[in-house]
Amino acid sequence: MVKIIAIFTRLSRIIIAAVFFYTISIASAYAITPDEFDTAPSIGSFEKYEEGILNISDLAYDAQYRFAMEFMVKEGYFKLLRNNFLPHHLVTREEFMDILFYVLEINAPLNTGTYCFTDLRLVDRRKSQSTEEERKKKICYAKSKGWLDNNLRFMPTKHITKASAAKILMSAHNFPGGFDNLHDNYFDDVNSGTWFARYVNAGRKSDIFPDERRFNPGALLTRKDASIWFYNLERAIRSPEPEDAGITDIKEFTESKLAQLINESREAYGKPQLKSDEKLYMLALSHSQLMQRDNSLTHGDLRNYKQFLGADYQAIGENIGVFKISGGDDISEMVERIHTTMMMEPRGELNHRANILGESFAFTYYATAVYEDKSDGRVWITEIFAKKRPGL
C-alpha cells in the first residue's frame, strides 16, 4: 500500500511542500529555477489579521499576495463588489492618487487650488473617502510638487499605466538616496534611458515593486498590482524596527522558532507535545543541505530514510520549504509566515497541517533543520515528523 501526497504552496516567494510516507513510496520532486526567488519584502503581515481571514470569494485560499489585497479591503482603499475583490479590475488615475495620499498620510494645504487641469470636473465625487473638492486639491498639490506632468489635462477617469503609476508613487515617496546611480537591469523590459526607468528601478531597489523578470511598464495597473505596491509602501514607511535585528544565527533562530510554533499549534488543538529527536535532526539537516546543493525543493527518498532510521520508526511525514531573505527582511515574520501558511491549509486533507497536527499518523517525535545558503540568502527548511514503536 502506498500513501503519498505532495502539496506546493507559494506566498510571496515562499515555497513549501509536504509528503506523507507509510510503508514504501517514492517522493516527488519540484525543481527550482532562480526566477522563483526574489528579495521582495514579505507580503502579508499576519498581525493585521488577528480577527480572521476575510471571506473574499474570488481570491483563492492560497493566492499569492492574498494578504496584500485583503489589506486594501480592511483599510477601505478598495471596496468589495458582491463579496468579490476583482483583482484584475483596472485602477483609474484619480483612484490611484486618492489611495496614495491616504497611504502616505498627506493632506493638501487648504489654499491649494482646484483648477490646475482643465478636466478636473470629471473627478468622481461618489467614490472613496474623499469629497470631490478634496480629490481635486490632491491632484493639484501633486502637480505643484512635480509628481505629475505639466499637461493641460489630468484625465482622472482614464486607467493608469504601471509606468505612470511608478513615477507618481516614487516621486511622492521621496525615495531615500535619490534617483541617481540606479542600475537599469532590474527588469528585462525596463531599458536605460526610458523616462520611467529611474522610478521603476527605485521602486524595485526599495522593495516596493515585486522582484519579477518583467515589469510591463505599458500595461494598465490592476487592483492586484496596486495592492502589492501600496502594501509594500505602507510597510516601508511605517514598519517598526524588526524584532530580529539582533539575530546573528539565522539557522539556529529558524530551527528554534519553527519548533516553538509547531508545538504551540499542537497545544492549541489539544494535541500532545512532540519530542525532539537527534536522529531525525541529523536526517533533516542532511536533506536541507541536499536541497541547497541541488537547488531543488525535493522530498527525500523513503527507502534511504528507512535505512538510516531503522525499524524503530513506523511512520514518517516531511514538510519542506525555502524562502529568500535580504538585508531589510524581518526574519521572524518570514519564519512565522512559513508556519502560518502551512496551518492555513484545509482540514481533513493530507497536507502540511496534517503533518504538524498528526492528523494522519499519531506522530510523537519531530525535528526541524535548516541550511542557510549565505551566498544567495536562501534558507532551506526540512521538518520531519515520526512515529516510533510503542515503548520507545
C-alpha positions as a printed Julia matrix, in Angstrom:
392×3 Matrix{Float64}:
   0.0    0.0     0.0
   1.3    3.41   -0.89
   0.2    6.66    0.7
   1.8    9.79   -0.68
   0.85  13.32   -1.48
   2.85  16.43   -2.3
   1.44  19.9    -1.91
   3.12  23.08   -3.11
   2.04  26.48   -1.82
   3.58  29.81   -2.78
   3.09  33.02   -0.84
   5.39  35.95   -1.61
   8.06  33.62   -2.98
   7.83  31.25   -0.08
   7.68  27.71   -1.38
   6.69  24.73    0.72
   5.86  21.1     0.11
   4.6   18.23    2.21
   4.76  14.5     1.81
   3.46  11.6     3.89
   5.21   8.23    3.93
   3.93   4.88    5.03
   5.45   1.55    4.07
   7.15   2.03    0.68
   6.72   5.1    -1.5
   8.67   7.34   -3.82
   8.81  11.04   -3.0
   8.03  13.66   -5.59
  10.35  16.45   -6.72
   9.85  20.08   -7.61
  12.68  21.77   -9.5
  13.51  25.34   -8.55
  14.61  27.97  -11.02
  16.34  31.21   -9.98
  13.35  33.23  -11.19
  11.15  31.79   -8.46
  13.05  33.67   -5.76
  13.39  37.36   -5.08
  14.15  39.87   -2.4
  10.68  41.37   -2.31
   9.51  42.1     1.21
   7.17  39.63    2.76
   3.61  40.06    1.59
   1.09  39.68    4.38
   1.53  40.76    7.96
  -0.49  38.32    9.99
  -0.56  40.78   12.88
  -3.1   42.77   10.89
  -5.44  39.81   10.56
  -5.99  38.67   14.13
  -9.73  38.86   13.56
  -9.55  36.18   10.9
  -9.11  35.95    7.17
 -11.61  37.83    5.05
 -14.02  35.71    3.09
 -13.48  37.14   -0.38
 -14.99  34.78   -2.9
 -12.72  35.46   -5.88
  -9.38  35.17   -4.08
  -8.01  31.64   -4.0
  -7.32  30.45   -0.46
  -3.58  30.27   -1.1
  -3.43  33.03   -3.7
  -0.11  34.76   -3.93
  -0.34  38.27   -2.42
  -3.77  37.49   -0.95
  -2.93  39.36    2.21
  -1.93  42.48    0.33
  -5.35  42.54   -1.32
  -7.1   41.86    1.97
  -5.13  44.71    3.49
  -6.56  47.08    0.88
 -10.09  45.98    1.75
  -9.57  46.21    5.52
  -8.12  49.7     5.18
 -11.05  50.76    2.99
  -8.97  51.59   -0.08
 -10.81  49.14   -2.32
 -14.45  48.18   -1.93
 -15.84  44.7    -2.49
 -18.49  44.18   -5.13
 -20.86  41.38   -4.11
 -18.07  39.88   -1.98
 -15.63  39.95   -4.93
 -12.34  41.82   -4.87
 -11.91  41.87   -8.67
  -8.08  41.59   -8.62
  -7.78  42.19  -12.38
 -10.05  45.24  -12.31
  -8.18  48.31  -13.61
  -7.35  51.35  -11.48
  -8.08  54.89  -12.67
  -5.62  57.75  -12.41
  -7.84  59.55   -9.92
  -8.32  56.43   -7.8
  -4.58  55.82   -7.67
  -3.91  59.38   -6.49
  -6.57  59.18   -3.8
  -5.17  55.96   -2.3
  -1.59  57.27   -2.49
  -2.45  60.3    -0.37
  -4.12  58.11    2.25
  -1.21  55.67    2.45
   1.34  58.49    2.74
  -0.97  60.41    5.1
  -0.6   63.58    3.06
  -3.13  66.39    3.27
  -3.21  69.04    0.59
  -2.99  72.55    2.11
  -6.3   74.36    2.44
  -5.21  77.07    0.0
  -4.45  74.54   -2.75
  -6.27  75.39   -5.97
  -8.65  73.1    -7.83
  -8.21  74.33  -11.42
  -4.75  73.04  -12.29
  -6.12  70.79  -15.08
  -8.92  71.62  -17.48
 -10.75  68.29  -16.96
 -10.97  68.05  -13.16
 -14.75  68.43  -13.5
 -14.64  64.71  -14.33
 -13.44  63.81  -10.84
 -15.86  61.27   -9.34
 -17.49  62.76   -6.26
 -19.11  59.46   -5.27
 -16.06  57.28   -4.63
 -13.84  56.56   -1.63
 -13.44  58.67    1.48
 -12.6   61.94   -0.3
 -15.01  64.61   -1.39
 -14.88  65.99   -4.91
 -13.02  69.12   -3.79
 -10.54  67.14   -1.71
  -9.71  64.95   -4.68
  -9.17  67.96   -6.91
  -6.84  69.51   -4.32
  -4.83  66.31   -4.05
  -4.3   66.24   -7.8
  -3.32  69.9    -7.92
  -0.99  69.52   -4.96
   0.68  66.6    -6.7
   1.16  68.73   -9.79
   2.68  71.56   -7.76
   5.16  69.07   -6.25
   6.23  67.81   -9.67
   4.76  64.33   -9.28
   2.58  64.87  -12.36
   3.48  66.08  -15.81
   2.68  69.68  -16.65
  -0.1   68.89  -19.1
  -3.4   70.62  -19.72
  -5.47  67.57  -18.84
  -5.18  65.05  -15.99
  -7.67  62.52  -17.41
  -8.93  61.35  -14.0
 -11.2   58.58  -15.33
  -8.54  57.05  -17.57
  -6.86  53.86  -16.39
  -3.29  54.41  -15.27
  -0.29  52.59  -16.73
   2.26  50.92  -14.49
   4.99  53.26  -15.73
   2.99  56.41  -14.91
   1.94  54.99  -11.55
   5.56  54.15  -10.72
   6.66  57.72  -11.42
   3.92  59.23   -9.26
   4.4   56.81   -6.38
   8.18  57.05   -6.22
   8.17  60.83   -6.61
   5.67  61.16   -3.76
   7.54  58.64   -1.61
  10.69  60.79   -1.8
  12.85  57.75   -2.43
  15.77  57.71    0.04
  19.08  58.37   -1.7
  17.57  59.97   -4.77
  17.29  58.51   -8.25
  20.9   58.77   -9.39
  23.25  55.83   -9.95
  20.45  53.28  -10.19
  21.17  50.16  -12.2
  18.94  49.59  -15.19
  18.93  45.81  -15.08
  16.23  45.09  -12.5
  13.68  44.15  -15.18
  14.19  42.72  -18.65
  11.76  45.21  -20.2
  12.96  48.41  -18.5
  15.81  49.84  -20.54
  18.22  52.59  -19.61
  17.19  55.94  -21.0
  13.43  55.48  -20.87
  11.64  58.19  -18.94
  10.27  55.75  -16.37
  13.41  53.65  -15.76
  14.68  55.61  -12.77
  11.34  55.39  -10.97
  10.8   51.71  -11.69
  14.32  50.85  -10.58
  13.94  52.94   -7.43
  10.76  51.05   -6.6
  12.45  47.7    -7.07
  15.53  48.77   -5.12
  13.35  49.81   -2.17
  11.33  46.55   -2.37
   8.06  48.25   -3.25
   7.73  46.57   -6.64
   8.0   42.76   -6.62
  11.16  41.2    -8.0
   9.93  39.65  -11.22
  11.54  39.24  -14.6
   9.29  41.76  -16.34
   7.69  44.97  -15.09
   5.36  45.51  -18.1
   5.56  49.32  -17.93
   2.94  49.88  -20.62
   0.38  47.58  -19.0
  -2.54  49.06  -17.12
  -2.36  48.88  -13.34
  -4.72  46.33  -11.79
  -6.15  46.21   -8.3
  -3.8   43.34   -7.54
  -0.74  45.33   -8.7
  -1.83  48.38   -6.72
  -2.45  46.27   -3.62
   1.08  44.89   -3.69
   2.64  48.31   -4.24
   0.65  50.12   -1.59
   1.02  47.33    0.93
   4.8   47.38    0.49
   4.83  51.17    0.6
   2.89  51.08    3.85
   5.42  48.71    5.36
   8.37  50.71    4.05
   7.3   53.93    5.74
   5.69  52.6     8.91
   7.28  49.28    9.81
   8.88  49.35   13.26
  12.4   48.17   13.87
  12.29  44.42   13.22
  12.3   42.25   16.32
  15.02  40.12   14.8
  17.52  42.94   14.46
  19.79  41.16   16.94
  19.6   37.75   15.26
  23.09  36.66   14.29
  22.46  32.98   13.58
  19.58  32.62   11.13
  19.85  28.84   11.09
  19.59  28.47   14.86
  16.81  31.03   15.13
  14.72  29.48   12.33
  15.01  25.97   13.73
  14.1   27.09   17.24
  11.22  29.29   16.09
   9.68  26.58   13.9
   9.93  24.05   16.73
   8.18  26.5    19.05
   5.41  27.23   16.54
   4.81  23.54   15.84
   4.18  22.69   19.47
   2.18  25.86   20.06
  -0.15  24.84   17.22
  -0.46  21.34   18.62
  -1.29  22.71   22.05
  -3.96  24.96   20.55
  -5.64  21.9    19.03
  -5.31  19.73   22.12
  -2.51  17.6    20.7
   0.33  16.28   22.87
   3.69  17.99   22.54
   6.18  16.43   20.14
   9.6   15.46   21.43
  12.76  16.4    19.62
  14.8   13.56   18.17
  18.51  13.78   17.4
  18.42  11.1    14.74
  15.57  12.85   12.95
  17.51  16.11   13.19
  20.55  14.61   11.5
  18.3   13.32    8.72
  16.5   16.65    8.3
  19.73  18.65    8.25
  21.23  16.32    5.67
  18.17  16.76    3.49
  18.18  20.58    3.76
  21.81  20.58    2.67
  20.97  18.25   -0.2
  18.18  20.51   -1.45
  20.52  23.5    -1.36
  23.21  21.63   -3.24
  20.79  20.51   -5.96
  18.83  23.79   -5.97
  15.66  21.73   -5.83
  12.74  21.6    -3.42
  12.62  17.83   -3.38
  11.29  15.3    -0.9
  13.6   12.64    0.45
  13.68   9.01   -0.62
  11.76   6.9     1.89
  13.98   3.89    1.26
  17.05   5.87    2.32
  15.16   7.28    5.28
  14.1    3.86    6.49
  17.59   2.51    6.1
  19.03   5.36    8.15
  16.37   5.35   10.9
  15.95   1.63   11.3
  12.96  -0.45   12.35
  12.1    1.62   15.43
  10.36   4.26   13.29
   6.94   3.28   11.95
   5.68   6.35   10.08
   7.33   9.47    8.72
   5.98  12.78    7.45
   8.02  15.53    5.82
   7.4   19.24    5.26
   9.94  21.14    3.19
  10.23  24.78    2.27
  12.53  27.54    1.12
  12.47  31.3     1.33
  14.88  34.06    0.42
  15.86  36.93    2.67
  17.56  40.25    2.09
  19.0   42.79    4.47
  15.7   44.55    5.11
  13.54  41.5     5.7
  12.12  40.62    9.11
  13.34  37.06    9.58
  10.96  36.42   12.45
   7.99  37.34   10.28
   9.24  35.2     7.41
   9.5   32.14    9.65
   6.08  32.75   11.17
   4.6   33.03    7.69
   6.08  29.69    6.65
   4.33  28.04    9.58
   1.1   30.02    9.25
   0.84  29.19    5.56
   1.07  25.51    6.4
  -1.56  25.79    9.14
  -3.97  27.66    6.85
  -4.42  24.6     4.67
  -7.78  22.75    4.69
  -8.59  20.3     7.43
  -9.08  16.65    6.69
  -6.53  16.5     3.86
  -3.03  15.12    3.63
  -1.01  18.3     3.76
   1.43  20.32    5.88
  -1.19  20.99    8.52
  -1.94  17.27    8.84
   1.76  16.58    9.41
   2.08  19.25   12.1
  -1.04  18.14   13.95
  -0.53  14.42   13.37
  -3.93  14.05   11.72
  -2.85  11.12    9.54
  -0.43   9.42   11.92
  -0.02   9.85   15.66
   3.43  11.4    15.39
   5.36  11.57   18.65
   8.76  12.93   17.58
   9.95  15.67   15.28
  12.96  17.65   14.06
  13.36  20.96   12.25
  16.61  21.52   10.43
  17.68  24.47    8.32
  20.53  25.1     5.94
  21.28  28.75    5.23
  22.95  29.45    1.91
  24.83  32.63    2.75
  25.88  33.11   -0.86
  22.35  33.9    -2.08
  20.26  34.37    1.07
  18.05  31.33    0.66
  17.03  29.33    3.7
  16.18  25.67    3.1
  13.86  24.04    5.63
  13.12  20.41    6.42
  10.6   19.35    9.06
  10.4   15.62    9.76
   7.72  14.02   11.91
   7.88  10.42   13.07
   6.0    7.78   14.99
   8.06   5.3    16.94
   7.14   1.83   18.04
   5.35   1.7    21.41
   7.61   1.66   24.43
  10.49   3.56   22.81
